[in-house]
């Protein structure tokens, strides 16, 4: 059983801690850089990549506009294929369904295919509380689980670990959960994979019940699809007697032909491969082949609330490729744990606040601000989710909710109202400019130079400290524009009182002439004209 995100501080505090971990930053930079390079290579091979993106976005958008109809069609198709369909309004209902199925079959363990939905509802913790062990079979998820850790990436949950750390986890923990790792285990990838394979094999062979998610669910045929790189998921989908799939209601596709588009977009965007190594599809129950009892739990858990937001609903297009994480400069430096959710990175920053709701949890409310709004996430998203647009939209939602529920105005509100009052009057603006110039001279001790050579302020005390922590604050000018304009008559008259040059009006323009100082005796003797 791995840890939970309960108690994670707000993003600024969690990010500050992550930035202090140099090993974490090296691991992240290496991994995300490798994936970015691979993705760029295989995407560059596709002449009509942008047309594919548009097609993927159109398919998902059509689903969201007619979601009730497609879900009902999916239920009919699944039932006709021999599956049992369950509807879960929230995490508690979904967990109760899965626990009940496992208990009815008298098992004290289940094997699991990698699934974000089951992590979202904390299914493992619920099963553990009921005395049922949930064994993760994806290699990266296994590393996280054995290390009592938390996932930090959608595609590679253990991206924050290097090979040496994984070896230590295997040697220390595998024996407590089943077959132990060999004593002579090294950090060679082949040896680590072999140790995981031997450890998991006995679990595959004895498990009665498996739990999966689904990348896609086809309404037309009732077909569920899982894509993976290792084959462990396929073992879970074929060997146990009972299969329970927990599927978010947004994962539905209208037709089987729509898989053609998605299975071109997903592997290139996620692992940087032309085609993923394992694509498993199943349609209900097939007599004598695979699980003979199939359950599908259609999970809402806040998704209909997201659907109701015309701007935010595009987050439900997400196909969990993680491309946005791999290009995000914020994620690359902080990692996924700082987001306090199973959905990290840019997509997590827009999806988590919508699923949880804003205004009640400072950690959740901080996520829309965990971005530089550089737009790289939109450029790589295979289904064209405009993440920066949704981030700005959610920031507005957070501010509006705080105004609605708070008795006292925020520091930002006070500052904006003060600025509005000042700037609405020319006289007040002039006094403020003069005060700013005086203030600039008084704060000389805080002045520093940024890498570009500009003179800026360092840390600013008081409420403005939060602003200066993440931005370079320019030093106020010693002379305001208004004062300069009056002194120079709009720039047409400039006199250097130390002697050197002056600017005078000449036929509607201006020219600069020398203004020499008084000649010395030597100048006079030389006959200077």
C-alpha positions in Angstrom: 0.0 0.0 0.0 1.4 3.4 -1.0 1.0 6.7 0.7 -1.7 9.3 0.1 -1.7 12.9 -0.8 -3.7 13.8 2.3 -2.1 16.8 4.1 0.0 18.0 1.1 0.6 21.7 1.5 -0.4 24.3 -1.0 1.6 24.3 -4.3 4.0 27.2 -3.5 5.2 25.5 -0.2 5.4 22.0 -1.8 7.2 23.4 -4.8 9.8 25.2 -2.6 10.6 21.9 -0.9 10.9 20.1 -4.2 13.2 22.7 -5.7 15.6 22.1 -2.8 16.0 18.4 -3.9 18.8 18.4 -6.5 18.6 14.7 -7.1 14.9 15.0 -7.9 15.6 17.8 -10.4 18.2 15.8 -12.1 16.0 12.7 -12.4 13.1 14.8 -13.8 15.2 16.7 -16.2 16.8 13.5 -17.6 13.5 11.6 -17.9 11.3 14.4 -19.3 14.0 15.5 -21.7 14.3 12.0 -23.1 10.6 11.6 -23.6 10.3 15.1 -25.3 13.0 14.2 -27.8 11.4 10.8 -28.6 8.0 12.4 -29.1 9.3 15.2 -31.3 10.9 12.6 -33.6 7.8 10.4 -34.1 5.4 13.3 -34.4 7.7 14.9 -37.0 7.2 11.9 -39.2 3.5 12.5 -39.5 2.8 15.0 -42.3 -0.8 15.6 -41.2 -0.2 15.7 -37.4 -2.3 18.8 -36.9 -5.2 17.2 -38.8 -5.0 14.3 -36.4 -5.1 16.6 -33.4 -8.1 18.3 -34.9 -9.8 14.9 -35.5 -9.1 13.8 -31.9 -10.4 17.0 -30.4 -13.6 16.8 -32.6 -14.3 13.2 -31.5 -13.9 14.0 -27.8 -15.9 17.2 -28.2 -18.8 15.3 -29.8 -18.8 12.8 -26.9 -19.0 15.6 -24.3 -21.9 17.3 -26.2 -23.9 14.1 -26.3 -22.5 12.2 -23.3 -25.8 10.9 -21.8 -26.7 9.3 -25.1 -23.3 7.6 -25.6 -23.3 6.4 -22.0 -26.7 4.8 -22.4 -25.5 3.2 -25.7 -22.4 1.9 -24.0 -24.5 0.4 -21.2 -26.7 -1.4 -23.7 -23.7 -2.7 -25.7 -21.9 -4.0 -22.5 -25.0 -5.7 -21.2 -25.6 -7.4 -24.5 -22.0 -8.7 -24.4 -22.5 -10.3 -21.0 -20.9 -7.6 -18.8 -22.6 -6.2 -15.6 -22.7 -2.4 -15.6 -22.6 -0.4 -12.4 -23.1 3.4 -12.0 -21.1 5.2 -9.3 -21.8 8.8 -8.4 -18.7 9.2 -6.3 -15.6 7.5 -5.0 -17.5 5.9 -2.0 -20.0 4.2 -4.3 -17.3 3.0 -6.7 -15.2 1.6 -3.9 -18.1 -0.2 -2.3 -19.0 -1.9 -5.6 -15.4 -3.2 -6.1 -15.0 -4.3 -2.5 -18.4 -6.1 -2.6 -17.4 -8.0 -5.7 -14.1 -9.1 -4.2 -15.8 -10.2 -0.9 -18.5 -12.2 -2.8 -15.7 -14.2 -4.4 -14.0 -14.8 -1.0 -10.7 -13.4 -2.0 -8.2 -11.5 0.1 -6.2 -10.1 -2.8 -6.7 -8.5 -6.3 -4.2 -7.8 -9.1 -4.4 -4.4 -10.7 -3.8 -2.9 -14.1 -2.3 0.7 -14.0 -5.3 3.0 -13.5 -5.6 6.7 -12.8 -9.3 6.3 -11.9 -8.7 3.8 -9.2 -5.9 6.0 -7.8 -8.3 9.0 -7.9 -10.9 7.2 -5.7 -8.2 5.7 -3.4 -9.4 2.2 -4.1 -6.2 0.5 -2.8 -6.7 2.1 0.6 -10.3 1.1 0.7 -9.5 -2.5 -0.2 -6.8 -2.6 2.4 -9.2 -1.4 5.1 -11.5 -4.3 4.1 -8.6 -6.8 4.5 -8.0 -7.2 0.7 -4.5 -6.7 -0.7 -4.3 -4.8 -4.0 -1.2 -5.6 -5.9 0.0 -3.1 -8.5 1.5 -4.9 -11.6 2.7 -2.1 -13.7 6.4 -1.8 -13.0 6.5 1.8 -12.1 3.3 1.5 -9.9 5.0 -1.5 -8.3 8.0 0.6 -7.4 5.8 3.3 -5.9 3.8 0.8 -4.0 6.7 -1.1 -2.6 8.4 2.2 -1.6 5.3 3.4 0.2 5.6 6.3 -2.1 3.3 8.5 -4.2 3.0 8.6 -8.0 4.5 11.7 -9.6 3.7 11.3 -13.3 0.7 10.1 -15.3 2.7 7.9 -17.6 5.8 7.1 -15.4 4.6 7.2 -11.8 8.2 6.5 -10.5 9.8 9.1 -12.7 11.3 10.7 -9.6 13.3 7.6 -8.8 16.6 6.5 -10.4 17.9 3.0 -10.9 20.0 2.9 -7.7 16.9 3.9 -5.6 14.8 1.3 -7.3 17.3 -1.4 -6.5 17.3 -0.5 -2.9 13.5 -0.5 -2.8 13.4 -4.0 -4.4 16.0 -5.5 -2.0 14.3 -4.0 1.0 10.6 -4.5 0.3 9.9 -7.3 -2.2 10.4 -10.1 0.4 7.7 -8.5 2.6 5.1 -8.5 -0.2 5.9 -11.9 -1.8 8.9 -13.3 -3.6 12.1 -11.5 -2.6 14.6 -9.9 -5.0 17.8 -11.9 -5.5 20.6 -10.9 -3.2 23.0 -10.1 -6.0 20.5 -7.7 -7.7 22.2 -4.8 -9.5 20.7 -1.6 -10.9 20.9 -2.9 -14.5 17.5 -2.4 -16.0 17.3 -6.0 -17.3 17.9 -7.4 -13.8 15.4 -5.0 -12.2 12.8 -6.0 -14.7 13.5 -9.7 -14.2 13.2 -9.3 -10.4 9.8 -7.6 -10.9 8.7 -10.4 -13.3 9.5 -13.2 -10.9 7.8 -11.3 -8.0 4.6 -10.7 -10.0 4.3 -14.1 -11.7 3.0 -15.9 -8.6 0.4 -13.2 -8.0 -0.8 -13.4 -11.6 -1.2 -17.2 -11.4 -3.2 -17.3 -8.1 -5.4 -14.2 -8.4 -9.1 -14.7 -8.8 -10.1 -11.1 -9.2 -8.4 -8.3 -11.3 -9.1 -4.6 -11.4 -8.4 -2.4 -14.3 -9.3 1.0 -15.8 -9.7 1.7 -19.5 -8.2 4.2 -21.9 -11.2 4.0 -24.1 -14.8 2.5 -24.0 -16.5 2.2 -27.4 -20.3 2.9 -27.1 -21.0 1.2 -30.4 -19.6 -2.2 -29.5 -19.1 -2.2 -25.7 -15.4 -2.7 -26.2 -12.9 -1.6 -23.6 -9.3 -0.8 -24.4 -6.1 -0.7 -22.4 -2.8 0.4 -23.9 0.5 -0.4 -22.1 4.2 -1.1 -22.6 4.9 -4.2 -20.5 2.3 -6.8 -20.9 1.5 -7.0 -17.2 -1.8 -5.5 -17.8 -2.7 -8.2 -20.3 -1.9 -10.8 -17.7 -4.5 -9.2 -15.4 -7.0 -8.9 -18.2 -6.9 -12.6 -19.2 -5.8 -14.9 -16.3 -8.3 -14.1 -13.4 -11.8 -15.4 -13.3 -13.3 -12.0 -12.5 -12.5 -8.6 -14.1 -13.7 -5.3 -12.7 -13.0 -2.2 -14.8 -13.5 1.3 -13.2 -14.0 3.7 -16.1 -14.5 7.5 -16.0 -17.6 8.4 -17.9 -15.6 10.7 -20.2 -13.6 7.8 -21.6 -16.4 6.8 -24.0 -15.9 6.9 -27.8 -18.8 6.8 -30.2 -17.5 4.1 -32.7 -14.9 1.5 -33.0 -13.4 3.5 -36.0 -12.6 6.3 -33.6 -10.0 4.2 -32.1 -8.0 4.6 -35.3 -7.4 8.2 -34.5 -6.8 7.8 -30.8 -4.3 4.9 -31.2 -2.2 7.1 -33.5 -2.3 10.1 -31.1 -1.8 8.4 -27.8 1.5 6.4 -28.2 3.3 9.2 -30.0 2.3 11.8 -27.4 2.9 9.6 -24.4 5.9 7.2 -24.9 7.2 8.7 -28.1 6.4 5.5 -30.0 4.7 5.0 -33.3 2.6 2.2 -31.7 2.4 1.0 -28.1 3.7 -2.6 -27.6 0.4 -3.9 -26.1 -3.1 -2.9 -27.0 -5.7 -5.1 -25.3 -9.4 -4.9 -26.2 -12.2 -7.0 -24.7 -16.0 -7.0 -25.2 -17.9 -8.4 -22.3 -17.6 -12.2 -21.7 -16.2 -14.7 -24.2 -17.1 -18.3 -23.1 -14.0 -20.3 -22.3 -11.6 -17.4 -22.9 -10.5 -15.0 -20.3 -12.6 -13.8 -17.3 -16.0 -15.3 -17.1 -17.4 -12.5 -15.0 -16.9 -9.0 -16.2 -18.0 -5.8 -14.3 -17.8 -2.2 -15.5 -18.1 0.6 -13.0 -18.9 3.9 -14.8 -17.5 6.6 -12.5 -18.8 10.2 -12.3 -17.0 11.6 -9.1 -17.3 15.2 -10.2 -17.2 14.8 -13.9 -20.7 16.0 -14.5 -19.8 19.2 -12.7 -16.9 19.7 -15.0 -19.1 19.0 -18.0 -21.4 21.9 -16.9 -18.6 24.4 -17.3 -18.4 25.6 -20.9 -14.8 26.6 -20.6 -13.5 24.0 -18.2 -15.2 21.0 -19.8 -12.4 20.6 -22.4 -10.3 19.1 -19.6 -12.5 16.0 -20.0 -11.1 15.5 -23.5 -7.8 14.3 -21.8 -6.5 10.9 -22.9 -3.9 10.8 -20.2 -0.9 10.9 -22.5 1.2 13.2 -20.1 2.7 15.2 -23.0 1.8 18.4 -21.1 3.9 17.3 -18.1 6.9 16.6 -20.2 7.1 20.1 -21.7 6.0 22.0 -18.6 8.9 24.1 -17.1 7.1 24.1 -13.8 6.6 20.4 -13.6 10.2 19.7 -14.7 11.5 21.6 -11.7 9.0 20.5 -9.0 7.8 17.0 -10.0 4.4 15.7 -9.5 4.2 15.4 -5.7 4.0 19.2 -5.3 0.5 19.1 -7.0 -1.0 17.0 -4.2 -3.0 14.9 -6.6 -2.8 11.8 -8.7 -3.2 14.2 -11.7 0.0 16.3 -11.6 1.3 18.8 -14.1 -0.7 21.2 -16.3 -3.7 18.8 -16.8 -3.8 18.2 -13.0 -3.8 21.9 -12.4 -7.1 22.3 -14.3 -8.7 18.9 -13.7 -8.2 18.5 -10.0 -9.8 21.8 -9.0 -12.8 21.1 -11.1 -13.3 17.6 -9.7 -12.9 18.7 -6.1 -14.4 22.1 -6.4 -12.8 25.4 -5.5 -13.1 27.6 -2.4 -12.8 25.0 0.3 -9.2 23.8 0.2 -6.1 26.1 -0.1 -4.1 23.3 -1.7 -6.6 22.8 -4.5 -7.1 26.5 -5.0 -3.4 27.0 -5.4 -3.2 24.6 -8.5 -4.4 27.0 -11.2 -1.5 29.3 -10.3 1.1 26.5 -10.7 1.9 27.6 -14.2 3.8 30.2 -16.1 1.1 30.3 -18.8 3.8 29.7 -21.5 1.4 27.7 -23.6 3.7 24.8 -24.3 1.1 22.4 -22.9 -1.5 23.4 -25.5 1.0 23.1 -28.3 1.7 19.4 -27.5 -1.8 18.3 -26.4 -3.0 15.6 -28.9 -6.7 16.6 -28.3 -6.0 20.4 -28.2 -7.0 21.2 -24.7 -6.3 24.9 -24.2 -4.9 24.5 -20.7 -3.8 28.1 -20.3 -7.3 29.3 -21.1 -8.7 27.0 -18.4 -6.0 28.0 -15.9 -7.0 31.7 -16.3 -10.7 30.8 -16.1 -10.1 28.8 -12.9 -8.1 31.6 -11.3 -11.1 33.8 -11.7 -13.3 31.1 -10.2 -11.0 30.9 -7.2 -11.0 34.6 -6.7 -14.8 34.8 -7.0 -15.4 32.0 -4.6 -13.1 33.6 -2.0 -14.9 36.9 -2.3 -18.2 35.1 -1.9 -17.2 33.2 1.3 -14.7 35.6 3.0 -15.7 38.3 5.4 -12.5 40.3 4.8 -11.2 41.3 1.4 -7.9 39.7 0.3 -4.6 41.6 0.1 -5.0 41.5 -3.7 -8.5 43.0 -3.6 -7.3 45.8 -1.3 -4.3 46.5 -3.6 -6.5 46.6 -6.8 -9.0 48.9 -5.1 -6.3 51.2 -4.0 -4.8 51.3 -7.5 -8.2 52.0 -9.0 -8.8 54.9 -6.6 -5.3 56.3 -7.2 -5.4 56.0 -11.0 -8.9 57.5 -11.4 -7.6 60.9 -10.4 -4.8 62.8 -12.1 -3.8 64.6 -8.9 -3.7 61.4 -6.9 -1.7 59.7 -9.6 0.8 62.6 -9.6 1.3 62.4 -5.8 1.7 58.6 -6.1 4.4 59.0 -8.8 6.3 61.4 -6.6 6.0 59.1 -3.6 7.3 56.2 -5.8 10.3 58.2 -6.9 11.1 59.0 -3.3 10.6 55.4 -2.3 13.0 54.2 -5.0 15.7 56.3 -3.5 15.0 55.1 0.1 15.2 51.3 -0.8 18.7 51.5 -2.3 19.8 48.8 0.1 17.5 46.2 -1.5 18.7 47.0 -5.0 20.4 44.2 -7.1 21.1 43.5 -10.7 19.3 40.7 -12.6 21.1 38.5 -15.1 20.2 41.0 -17.9 21.8 43.9 -16.1 18.6 45.6 -15.1 18.4 47.2 -11.7 15.7 45.5 -9.7 14.5 45.2 -6.1 15.3 42.1 -4.0 12.8 40.7 -1.5 10.1 43.2 -0.6 8.9 43.1 3.0 5.3 42.8 4.0 2.3 41.6 1.9 4.2 42.4 -1.3 6.7 39.7 -0.5 4.6 37.0 -2.2 4.9 39.1 -5.4 8.6 39.7 -5.2 9.3 36.0 -4.4 8.6 35.0 -7.9 9.1 38.2 -9.9 11.8 40.9 -10.4 10.3 44.2 -9.2 11.8 47.2 -11.0 13.2 50.1 -9.0 10.8 53.1 -9.2 12.2 55.8 -11.4 13.6 58.8 -9.6 11.7 61.1 -11.8 8.1 60.4 -13.1 7.1 60.8 -16.7 4.8 63.6 -15.7 7.6 65.6 -14.1 10.0 64.9 -17.0 7.3 66.1 -19.4 6.8 69.4 -17.5 10.5 70.0 -17.1 11.3 69.4 -20.8 8.2 70.8 -22.4 7.3 67.4 -23.8 10.9 66.5 -24.7 11.4 69.5 -27.0 13.7 71.3 -24.6 16.4 69.4 -22.7 19.3 71.2 -21.0 22.2 69.5 -19.4 23.1 71.8 -16.6 26.6 70.2 -16.3 27.3 71.3 -19.8 27.4 69.0 -22.8 24.4 69.3 -25.0 21.0 70.8 -25.3 17.9 70.1 -27.5 16.0 73.0 -29.0 13.0 73.4 -31.2 13.8 73.8 -34.9 10.8 74.1 -37.3 8.6 71.7 -35.5 11.5 69.2 -34.9 14.6 69.4 -32.8 18.3 69.2 -33.1 21.1 68.8 -30.7 24.0 71.2 -30.5 27.2 71.2 -28.4 27.1 73.4 -25.3 30.8 73.8 -24.5 32.0 74.8 -21.0 34.0 77.9 -20.5 37.4 77.6 -22.2 40.6 77.3 -20.2 43.6 79.5 -20.7 45.1 76.9 -22.9 42.1 76.8 -25.1 42.3 80.6 -25.5 45.9 80.6 -26.4 45.3 77.9 -29.0 42.9 80.3 -30.8 39.8 78.0 -30.2 37.0 79.4 -32.3 
